[in-house]
């Protein structure tokens, strides 16, 4: 499968998607603030709006800031790699 996310068009599309998520998050938080939910029992609608606002803003930020680099491969340190043999680590054997 081709690396579709390596093109400039995909980078701009991902960043644009992040901006759209920001707009959705802004609308959800605006509606939440306008509704004035009770702090003791906010209700399902208020909780759903808060969730949409938080997740939309978080994912939107990741997409806008990273764009196509969101899929870059990173080297994992030897300490965190999976070991082929499962057992007691060498430094704990005594």
C-alpha positions as CSV (number, residue, x, y, z in Angstrom):
1,X,0.0,0.0,0.0
2,X,1.3,3.4,-0.9
3,X,2.2,5.9,1.8
4,X,-0.7,8.3,1.1
5,X,0.2,10.5,4.0
6,X,3.6,11.5,2.6
7,X,2.2,13.9,0.0
8,X,1.8,17.6,0.5
9,X,-1.9,17.3,-0.4
10,X,-2.4,14.8,2.4
11,X,-0.5,17.0,4.9
12,X,-2.7,20.0,4.1
13,X,-5.8,17.8,4.3
14,X,-4.8,16.5,7.7
15,X,-4.2,20.0,9.0
16,X,-7.5,21.2,7.5
17,X,-9.2,18.3,9.3
18,X,-7.6,19.5,12.5
19,X,-9.1,23.0,11.9
20,X,-12.5,21.4,11.3
21,X,-12.2,19.5,14.6
22,X,-11.3,22.8,16.3
23,X,-14.4,24.4,14.9
24,X,-16.5,21.5,16.1
25,X,-14.9,21.7,19.6
26,X,-15.5,25.4,19.7
27,X,-19.2,25.0,18.8
28,X,-19.6,22.2,21.4
29,X,-18.0,24.3,24.2
30,X,-20.0,27.4,23.2
31,X,-23.3,25.4,23.4
32,X,-22.1,23.9,26.7
33,X,-21.4,27.4,28.2
34,X,-24.7,28.7,26.9
35,X,-26.7,25.9,28.5
36,X,-25.5,26.7,32.0
37,X,-25.6,23.0,33.2
38,X,-25.8,22.3,36.9
39,X,-22.5,21.3,38.6
40,X,-24.2,18.7,40.7
41,X,-26.1,16.9,37.9
42,X,-24.9,18.1,34.5
43,X,-27.0,15.6,32.5
44,X,-26.1,13.5,29.4
45,X,-26.2,16.4,27.0
46,X,-23.7,18.5,28.9
47,X,-21.4,15.6,29.4
48,X,-21.6,14.7,25.6
49,X,-20.8,18.3,24.7
50,X,-17.9,18.4,27.1
51,X,-16.5,15.2,25.6
52,X,-16.9,16.4,22.1
53,X,-15.2,19.6,22.9
54,X,-12.3,18.0,24.7
55,X,-11.7,15.2,22.1
56,X,-12.2,17.6,19.2
57,X,-9.8,20.1,20.5
58,X,-7.2,17.5,21.5
59,X,-7.3,15.6,18.1
60,X,-7.5,18.9,16.2
61,X,-4.4,20.2,17.9
62,X,-2.5,17.0,17.1
63,X,-3.5,17.2,13.4
64,X,-2.8,20.9,13.0
65,X,0.6,20.7,14.7
66,X,1.9,17.5,13.2
67,X,-0.1,17.1,9.9
68,X,1.5,14.3,7.9
69,X,4.3,13.9,10.5
70,X,1.8,12.2,12.8
71,X,2.7,9.0,11.0
72,X,6.5,9.3,11.2
73,X,8.2,6.2,12.5
74,X,10.4,6.6,15.5
75,X,13.2,4.4,16.9
76,X,12.3,2.7,20.1
77,X,15.0,2.4,22.7
78,X,16.3,-1.1,23.5
79,X,15.0,-0.8,27.0
80,X,11.4,-0.6,25.7
81,X,11.6,-3.2,22.9
82,X,9.9,-6.5,23.2
83,X,12.2,-9.3,24.2
84,X,12.1,-12.6,22.5
85,X,12.4,-14.5,25.7
86,X,10.1,-13.9,28.6
87,X,11.7,-14.4,32.0
88,X,13.6,-12.7,34.7
89,X,15.8,-9.7,33.5
90,X,19.5,-10.3,33.6
91,X,20.1,-7.6,36.2
92,X,17.6,-9.2,38.6
93,X,19.0,-12.7,38.5
94,X,20.8,-13.4,41.7
